[in-house]
Amino acid sequence: MELTRTPTQASWPTPGAVVALLKPITWFPPMWAYACGAISAGHGLGERLGFVLLGVLLAGPLLCGTSQAVNDWFDRHVDAINEPDRVIPSGRMPGHWGLYIALIMSALSMLAAWLMGPLVFAAAALGLAFAWGYSAPPLRFKNNGWLGNGVVGFSYETLPWLTAATAMTGLAPATPVWIVALLYGAGAHGILTLNDFKAIAGDRAMGINTLPVLHGPRPAARLACLIMLLAQAGVVVMLWALMLPTHALAVLALVALQALCMVRFVRDPVRYAVWYSAIGVGLFVSGMMVTAFGLRTLAAAAV
């Protein structure tokens, strides 16, 4: 079924429709991860502030905005079932403008990345490939919740963190930076599952095998919580091993608060997924910043 423009629809999208398509609320995770990566590099933050800000812009409004446009275009039929008020199925984004905007944003992303040098350009190209592969056939990684959430977690957390840390120094990140970037990317797999509880009926109808579709709501909620907890436990252990006990205990306290919230979430995940996202995710990303400053302390001591 192809969505067609009705005579009452405009030929051009309004600025509000474009903003709704790009979903600014989703830009925060990669922007935050890029900032964490820049901080964890250990030096040069003040001297390269403009470079950091451009990287944050690339990670959030450009690359993440592109991924949202791509996803909404290729999910327009699913959204017609799950969320008919979204910008494309509602008709606020007329014709093929959803696809056109995704292409324009892709080009702008690569232009900004080119201005930042070959390393950032290569990382942005990889992130862009994942953004299209996640939603667009024939790959459409999102059809499998395990694979799709892994791709997004890597793109939203691991890739921006490593890119920023490398770009700040021109050197390969130290082993601890690699470890925390990978761990927080893995933990984001569980966070992304939170978005799937509101769309179980439509996802099942369209063959999108999210974790709630594959395993049921409560088992999927337990899996998501376990993934988030194990990833952060790995961060705590590493910080402790690096002789950063204050940072390790701070992250541990944030994990403990998440665990308390998880008890309520697991009881009724469909009802409390949004509630947990508002509280638990904030605690998760706070731990990311604590960890970044811990690594910065470590790097500064090594100079």
N, C-alpha and C positions, 0 to 999 in steps of 0.2 A: 504494500500500500504506500503510495507516494502522497505526501502532503502537498496540496496545491493552493495557490493564492486565490482567495475569493474576491469578488468585485469590490467589497468594502475595505479591503486591505490596502495600505499604502504601498508604493513601489520601493520606497527607501525606508530603512530602519531609523527610528528616532534615536538620539543619543542615549536616552534612558534604556532602550531595548539593547543597545550595544553593551552598556554597562552591565545589564542583567545577564547577558550572554557570557561576559568575561568573569562574572562572579568575584568581585574584589575580596569577599570574605574568605575565599579559598587561597588567596595569595600568601597569607601569613606563614604557613609551614615552610615553604622553600626560602622565603625571605629570612625567616628566623634562622634556618639551618645555615644559610650563607653567612649571616652575621656571626653565628657561633664558630663557623670555620675560620673566618677572618680573625676573630679573637683568639682562637686556639693556636694560631700560627705563632703567637708569642711576641711579635714586634712589628713595627712599621704601620700600626693602625692609624695613628695621627697623621703620619706623613702621606698615607695613601687613602685618606678619607674619601676623596672624590671617586677613586677607583672602587672602593667598597660600596659606596652608594650606587654607582652604576651597576655593580654586580647584583645588589639587592633588587634594583629595578628590573634587571634581566631575569632574575630568578622568579620574581613575583608577577608583576603586571604583564610582562612579555611572555615568558615561557609558560608559566602557570595559566595565564589568561588564554594563551593559545590552546593549551590542553583542555580547558573548559569549553572553548568554542568547538573544538574537534569532537569532544565527547557529546555535547548537546546535539550536534548535527547528526552524528551516527546513532544516537540514542533517541531520536525524535519520535520514533514509533513506540518505544518503551515508555517514554515520558508521556505520551498521549494516554497511556493506561494508568501509570503511577502518579504523575503530576501534570495533568492537562493544562494547568495554569502557567507552566513554564514558558519561556519566551518564544520558543519555536512552535510547539504544538498549539499555543494560544493564538498564533498568528501575528504577534507583535513583531516578530522577526520575519519579514515577508520573503517569499520565493526561496532562492538559493543563497540568500545573504548570510546565513549561518556558515555555510561552506566558504564563501568569499572572505568573510572576516577571519576565519581560521587560516586561510592562505596568506592574507595580508599580515596577520600577526606573526606567522611563521617567518616571513621575509624580514619583518622588523626585528625579530629576535636574533636572526643570524647577522643582520647588520650591526646591531649593538654588540654582539659577541665578537665580531670581526674587529671592532674598534678596541676591544680589550686584549687582543693578541691571539696567537694560534692555539694556546692551551685552552683558553676559555671558549674559543670558537669550536674546538673539537668536543669539549664537554657539552656545550649547548647543542651541537649537532646530535650527540648521543641522546640527550634529554628530549630533543624534538622528535627523534625517531621513536623513542618510547612513547611519547605523547600520542603520536599517530597510530603506532602499533597497538596501543592499549584499546583504542576505540574502533579503528577502521579495519574492515576486512581486507585481506584474508586472515591476518594475524589475530586481531581482536582479542588481546590477552584477557580482557575483562570477562570473557565468557567462562573463565575458570577462576574462581575466587582466590585460590592459592597462588596461581601465577600472576593474575592481574594485580592483586594487592601487593605482591612482592615487587613488581615492576614500579608501581607508584611509590611505594615506600623508599625504594632505591633512588628514584628520580626526585622525590620531594625532600629527602633528608640526607642520604649518603652522598649523592652526587654534588649538591650545592656545598656541603660541608667540605668535601675533599677538594673541590674546585677552588673555593675561597682560600683554603689553607695553602694550596700549591701556588696560586696566583700571587699571594701576598709575599712569598719568599722566593719564588722561582725554582724551588727545590721540591722534591718528592716529600710528602708529609711523613713525619715520624710515625713509627709503628703505633704508639698509643692513639694518635689522631685517626689512623686507619681503623683501629679497633672500635673506637667510640662511634665513628661515622657509620660503620657497618652495623653496630648494635642498635643505634637509634633508628637506622633505616629498617632493620628487622622489627623493632618495636612498633614502628609506624604501620606495619602489616595489620596488627591488632586494632590500631586506631581506625584504619580504613574500613574494617569490618563494621564499625559502628554506623557507617552511612548506609549499610545494606539492610538494616532491619525495617526501614520505612517502605521498602520497595519489594518485599518478598513476593507478593502476588504477581506483579508485572514482570519481575525477573524470571519467575518460574514459567510464566506464559510465553516469554520470549526466549527461553533456553539459556538464560544467563545464570550460571551455576555459582552464585555467591556462597559463602560459607553458611549463612542461614538457610539458603535453598538446599544445599547439599546435606547439611547435618541437622537442621532444625534450629529454632531460635536459641533455646537454652544451651545446647551443646556448642553452638557457634559462639555464644557469649562467653562460655568457659574457655574455649580455645583462644579467643581474642584476648581475654584477660591473662591467660597463661603466657601468651607470646609477649605481651607488654611487660609482664613481671619478670620473665626470664631475661629479656634483653637488658632491662635496667639493673637487674641483679648482677649481670656481667659487668656493667659499667661500675657499679659499687665495688666489686672485687678488684677490678683493674685500678681504680683510684686508690684503694687501700694498698695494693701492691706497689704502687708508685710513690708511696709515702705521702699521700695527700689525705690524711684521715678526716680533716674538717670537711673537705668537699665530699668525701665518701659518705660521711654521716649525714650531711645535708641532703644528698641525693636519696639516701636510705629513708630519711624522714618523709620525703616527698613520695617515695614508693609506698610507704606504710599508709599514708593518707589515701593514695589511690586504691590500695587494697580494701580499705574500709568502704569506699564508694562502690567498689566492684561488687560487694555483697548485695547491695540494693539493686544494682544493675542486673545481676544474674538472675535475681528472683523474677523479673519481668522485663527482659531485654527490649521487647518491642515498645513498651511504655517508657522505659528509662534510658534508651540509647542517646537521645538528644540531651537529656539531663546529664548523663555521664560525660558526654562530649564537652559540655560547658565547663565541667569541674575537673574531671580526670585528665583531659588533654592539656588544660592549663598547668596542672602539676607536672605532667610529662615534659612539656617544653621548658618549664622552669628548671627542671633537672638538667636539660641540655645546656642551658646557659651556665649553670653552676659548674658543670663538667668542663665547658669551654674555658672558663676562668681558671679552673684547676690546671688544665693543660698549659694555659698561658703562663701561670706561675712556674710550672715545670720547665717550659722552654726558656723563660727569662733567667732561671737559675743556671741553665746549661750554657748560657752565653759567656 
